[in-house]
Amino acid sequence: MITASPPPPAVEQPAPYELSHGVVAGVAAPGTRRVIVRVGARTLADLPLRGRHFELRVSLPAAETTVQVVTVDRSGHRSRATVPHALARSDGTPRPGSTLDGLLHRMLVYSDNEAANATESYFGGSTLGGSTLVDSLMESLGLVDTDMYGGYELEAVGSLSRTLAGRIPIEVDSEPSGGRGKKTSAYDLGSLLRAVWLASGGRGPLRAAQPGFTPSDARYVLYLLAHMHDPGKLDRRVGHIPGIRVLHKAGWIDSARHDNGIVLWPGGAILVTVMTYCPAGAGLSSDVLAGDVAAAALRRLRG
């Protein structure tokens, strides 16, 4: 029995005769299990597909080119859609003072949620599109415990009350459900930072899975992490030691505080990831724990 190939995917991005940010998005036929993106003989992405909608970020060549999207169903049948005359944008490592440089600086150095959302939109067209790219990147590294799912809240919900028309008090008791939320693991966070560190020397899984992420890009990210404006966590006990530098990125909400970083010392580099959770509220004790873990790791490896 001859089985017909499924319909070709409907490609939404890139479009012919348009500048591309490297996002390849569209809708596949029912039953599709994989999406492959090619330019000429090069395969830029080959990833499993959950559902029908796909949104990938690839490193397109800095020239006018033809992009081919191939979908594979559960039986191995393939269908193709071709986008001619797609022109890739080639920014390279963000230039000092550029829009992207400013966004990444605010996001990584100052943990600015608004900048994080704007960065997702910069690459993915929206916070949901950007978070999908984050998930795709993590999956390309074999990291499956992370679900970004959209952007970050810009205002914390608390017990602040106000008065309407001078008489009717209004209090925020709880926030509405925002969907399935976000998740990650210490393994995923640590593995991602390790991959960035290795990529800074042209090695590791990130360079293999995302060839558009260059050693220069990795070194740029590490530079920003070295200037993180949130002391007193991983660097609490080791940051003041001569010859020690801590590159890290912390994150927190009322019930959780995390820090993920690399401790550099003359004998090498130590990856340290500490995640804490307390329903009643996470605070200073979480920061102290992060500092103790980093100090213990350094003491153990320095001998």
C-alpha positions as CSV (number, residue, x, y, z in Angstrom):
1,M,0.0,0.0,0.0
2,I,1.3,3.4,-1.0
3,T,0.9,6.1,1.7
4,A,0.8,9.7,0.5
5,S,3.1,12.2,2.1
6,P,1.5,14.7,4.4
7,P,0.9,18.3,3.3
8,P,3.9,20.6,3.4
9,P,4.4,22.8,6.4
10,A,2.9,26.3,6.4
11,V,5.9,28.6,7.0
12,E,5.1,31.9,8.7
13,Q,8.7,33.1,9.2
14,P,10.9,33.8,7.3
15,A,9.0,35.2,4.4
16,P,10.4,35.8,0.8
17,Y,12.0,39.1,0.2
18,E,12.1,39.9,3.9
19,L,14.9,40.4,6.5
20,S,15.1,37.4,8.8
21,H,16.2,37.4,12.5
22,G,16.9,33.7,12.3
23,V,13.4,32.6,13.5
24,V,11.8,29.8,11.5
25,A,8.2,29.4,12.5
26,G,5.1,27.8,11.1
27,V,2.5,25.0,11.4
28,A,3.1,21.4,10.4
29,A,0.6,18.8,9.3
30,P,-1.0,16.5,12.0
31,G,1.2,13.6,12.9
32,T,4.5,15.5,12.3
33,R,7.2,14.3,14.6
34,R,10.3,16.2,13.5
35,V,11.2,19.6,11.9
36,I,14.4,20.0,9.9
37,V,15.7,23.4,8.6
38,R,18.2,23.4,5.7
39,V,20.0,26.0,3.7
40,G,21.5,24.3,0.6
41,A,23.3,21.1,1.8
42,R,23.6,22.4,5.4
43,T,21.2,21.2,8.1
44,L,20.7,24.1,10.5
45,A,18.2,22.4,12.9
46,D,16.7,18.9,13.3
47,L,14.5,18.8,16.4
48,P,11.5,16.7,17.6
49,L,8.1,18.4,17.4
50,R,5.4,18.5,20.1
51,G,2.1,19.4,18.6
52,R,1.9,21.2,15.3
53,H,3.4,24.6,15.8
54,F,7.1,25.1,15.5
55,E,9.3,28.0,16.2
56,L,13.1,27.6,16.0
57,R,16.1,29.9,15.9
58,V,18.8,29.1,13.5
59,S,22.0,30.7,12.3
60,L,21.3,31.7,8.7
61,P,24.2,32.7,6.4
62,A,24.7,36.4,6.1
63,A,23.5,36.5,2.5
64,E,20.3,36.2,0.5
65,T,19.4,32.6,0.6
66,T,16.7,29.9,0.2
67,V,15.5,28.2,3.4
68,Q,13.9,24.8,3.2
69,V,11.7,23.4,6.0
70,V,11.3,19.7,6.1
71,T,8.7,17.9,8.3
72,V,8.8,14.2,9.1
73,D,5.7,12.2,10.2
74,R,5.6,9.2,12.4
75,S,6.0,6.9,9.4
76,G,9.1,8.7,8.2
77,H,7.3,10.4,5.3
78,R,8.7,13.9,4.5
79,S,7.2,17.1,3.2
80,R,9.0,20.3,2.2
81,A,8.3,24.0,2.0
82,T,10.8,26.4,0.4
83,V,11.2,30.1,1.2
84,P,13.3,31.8,-1.5
85,H,15.1,35.2,-1.1
86,A,15.3,35.2,2.7
87,L,17.9,37.7,3.8
88,A,19.5,37.0,7.2
89,R,20.3,39.8,9.6
90,S,23.9,39.4,10.8
91,D,24.6,41.5,13.9
92,G,27.3,39.3,15.5
93,T,28.2,40.0,19.1
94,P,26.1,43.0,20.2
95,R,27.9,46.3,19.7
96,P,28.5,48.4,22.8
97,G,25.6,50.8,23.1
98,S,23.3,48.9,20.7
99,T,19.7,48.1,21.6
100,L,20.5,44.4,22.2
101,D,23.6,45.3,24.2
102,G,21.5,47.5,26.5
103,L,18.8,44.9,26.9
104,L,21.3,42.1,27.8
105,H,23.1,44.4,30.1
106,R,20.0,45.3,32.0
107,M,18.8,41.7,32.0
108,L,22.0,40.0,33.2
109,V,23.7,42.7,35.3
110,Y,20.6,44.1,36.9
111,S,18.1,41.2,36.6
112,D,15.6,43.5,34.9
113,N,12.4,41.6,34.1
114,E,11.2,44.2,31.6
115,A,14.5,43.9,29.7
116,A,14.2,40.1,29.8
117,N,10.8,40.3,28.2
118,A,12.1,42.8,25.6
119,T,15.0,40.4,24.8
120,E,12.5,37.6,24.2
121,S,10.5,39.8,21.9
122,Y,13.7,40.9,20.1
123,F,14.6,37.4,19.1
124,G,11.2,35.7,18.9
125,G,8.8,38.5,18.0
126,S,6.9,38.1,21.4
127,T,7.6,36.9,24.9
128,L,5.9,33.6,24.0
129,G,8.0,33.3,20.8
130,G,11.2,34.1,22.6
131,S,10.4,31.6,25.4
132,T,9.8,28.9,22.7
133,L,13.3,29.7,21.4
134,V,14.7,29.3,24.9
135,D,13.1,25.9,25.3
136,S,14.3,24.8,21.8
137,L,17.9,25.8,22.7
138,M,17.7,23.9,26.0
139,E,16.4,20.8,24.2
140,S,19.2,21.1,21.6
141,L,21.6,20.7,24.5
142,G,19.7,17.7,25.9
143,L,18.3,19.7,28.8
144,V,14.6,18.8,29.2
145,D,13.7,20.0,32.7
146,T,13.2,23.6,31.6
147,D,10.0,25.3,30.5
148,M,10.2,29.0,29.9
149,Y,6.6,29.7,28.9
150,G,6.3,33.4,28.1
151,G,7.8,36.4,29.8
152,Y,8.2,37.6,33.4
153,E,5.8,39.6,35.5
154,L,6.7,43.2,35.8
155,E,4.9,44.0,39.0
156,A,4.9,41.8,42.1
157,V,1.4,41.1,43.5
158,G,1.2,41.8,47.2
159,S,-1.0,43.1,49.9
160,L,-0.9,46.7,48.9
161,S,-4.3,48.3,49.2
162,R,-5.7,51.5,47.8
163,T,-9.0,53.5,48.0
164,L,-11.3,54.0,45.1
165,A,-13.3,57.3,45.2
166,G,-12.1,57.8,48.7
167,R,-14.3,55.1,50.2
168,I,-14.1,51.6,48.6
169,P,-10.9,49.8,49.7
170,I,-9.4,47.4,47.1
171,E,-6.9,44.8,48.0
172,V,-5.0,42.3,45.9
173,D,-5.6,38.9,47.5
174,S,-4.2,36.7,44.8
175,E,-3.1,36.8,41.2
176,P,-5.0,35.1,38.3
177,S,-3.6,32.0,36.9
178,G,-1.1,32.7,34.2
179,G,-0.9,29.3,32.6
180,R,1.5,26.4,33.3
181,G,4.2,28.7,34.7
182,K,8.0,28.2,34.5
183,K,10.3,25.5,35.7
184,T,13.9,24.5,35.5
185,S,16.4,22.5,37.5
186,A,19.9,22.9,39.0
187,Y,21.2,20.4,36.4
188,D,19.8,22.4,33.5
189,L,21.0,25.8,34.8
190,G,24.5,24.4,35.6
191,S,24.7,22.6,32.3
192,L,23.8,25.7,30.3
193,L,26.4,27.8,32.1
194,R,29.0,25.1,31.6
195,A,28.1,25.1,27.9
196,V,28.6,28.8,27.7
197,W,32.0,28.5,29.4
198,L,33.1,25.8,27.0
199,A,31.8,27.8,24.0
200,S,34.0,30.7,25.0
201,G,36.9,28.5,23.9
202,G,35.2,27.1,20.8
203,R,34.3,23.8,22.5
204,G,31.3,22.0,24.0
205,P,27.7,21.2,23.2
206,L,26.5,24.7,22.7
207,R,28.9,25.3,19.8
208,A,27.9,22.0,18.3
209,A,24.1,22.5,18.7
210,Q,24.0,26.2,18.0
211,P,26.9,27.1,15.6
212,G,25.6,30.6,15.3
213,F,26.6,31.2,19.0
214,T,30.2,32.1,18.6
215,P,33.1,32.0,21.1
216,S,32.9,35.8,21.0
217,D,29.3,35.7,22.0
218,A,30.1,33.4,24.9
219,R,32.8,35.7,26.1
220,Y,30.5,38.6,25.9
221,V,27.9,36.8,28.1
222,L,30.6,35.8,30.6
223,Y,31.8,39.4,30.8
224,L,28.2,40.5,31.7
225,L,27.9,37.8,34.4
226,A,31.2,39.0,35.9
227,H,29.5,42.4,36.5
228,M,26.3,41.1,38.1
229,H,24.9,43.7,40.5
230,D,23.7,41.3,43.2
231,P,26.4,40.6,45.7
232,G,26.1,38.4,48.8
233,K,25.2,35.1,47.2
234,L,27.7,32.7,45.6
235,D,30.3,35.4,46.1
236,R,29.4,36.0,49.8
237,R,32.5,34.2,51.2
238,V,34.8,33.9,48.3
239,G,34.3,37.1,46.3
240,H,36.7,39.1,48.5
241,I,39.6,36.6,48.2
242,P,42.4,37.9,46.0
243,G,42.6,36.2,42.7
244,I,39.0,35.0,42.9
245,R,36.2,36.2,40.5
246,V,32.6,35.0,40.6
247,L,30.6,35.1,37.3
248,H,27.0,34.5,38.3
249,K,23.3,35.2,37.6
250,A,20.8,35.1,40.5
251,G,17.1,35.0,40.4
252,W,14.4,35.2,43.0
253,I,10.7,35.3,43.8
254,D,9.1,35.4,47.2
255,S,9.3,31.7,47.8
256,A,12.5,30.9,45.9
257,R,16.1,32.2,45.6
258,H,18.6,30.8,43.2
259,D,22.1,31.5,42.0
260,N,24.1,29.9,39.2
261,G,27.7,30.8,38.6
262,I,31.4,30.0,37.9
263,V,34.0,30.7,40.5
264,L,37.3,31.5,38.8
265,W,40.5,30.9,40.8
266,P,44.2,30.6,39.7
267,G,43.9,26.8,39.6
268,G,40.8,26.6,37.4
269,A,37.0,27.2,37.3
270,I,34.3,25.8,39.5
271,L,30.6,25.6,38.5
272,V,28.2,26.1,41.4
273,T,24.4,26.1,41.2
274,V,22.3,26.5,44.3
275,M,18.4,26.6,44.2
276,T,16.3,27.0,47.4
277,Y,12.6,27.0,48.0
278,C,10.5,27.9,51.0
279,P,6.7,28.4,50.8
280,A,6.9,30.8,53.8
281,G,9.4,32.9,51.9
282,A,13.0,32.5,50.9
283,G,15.5,35.2,52.1
284,L,18.9,35.7,53.7
285,S,19.4,32.1,54.7
286,S,19.2,31.1,51.0
287,D,22.0,33.6,50.1
288,V,24.1,32.3,53.0
289,L,23.7,28.8,51.8
290,A,24.8,29.8,48.3
291,G,27.9,31.4,49.8
292,D,28.6,28.4,51.9
293,V,28.3,26.0,49.0
294,A,30.7,28.1,46.8
295,A,33.2,28.3,49.7
296,A,33.0,24.6,50.3
297,A,33.6,23.8,46.7
298,L,36.5,26.1,46.4
299,R,38.1,24.7,49.6
300,R,37.6,21.1,48.4
301,L,39.2,21.7,45.0
302,R,42.0,24.0,46.2
303,G,43.0,21.4,48.8
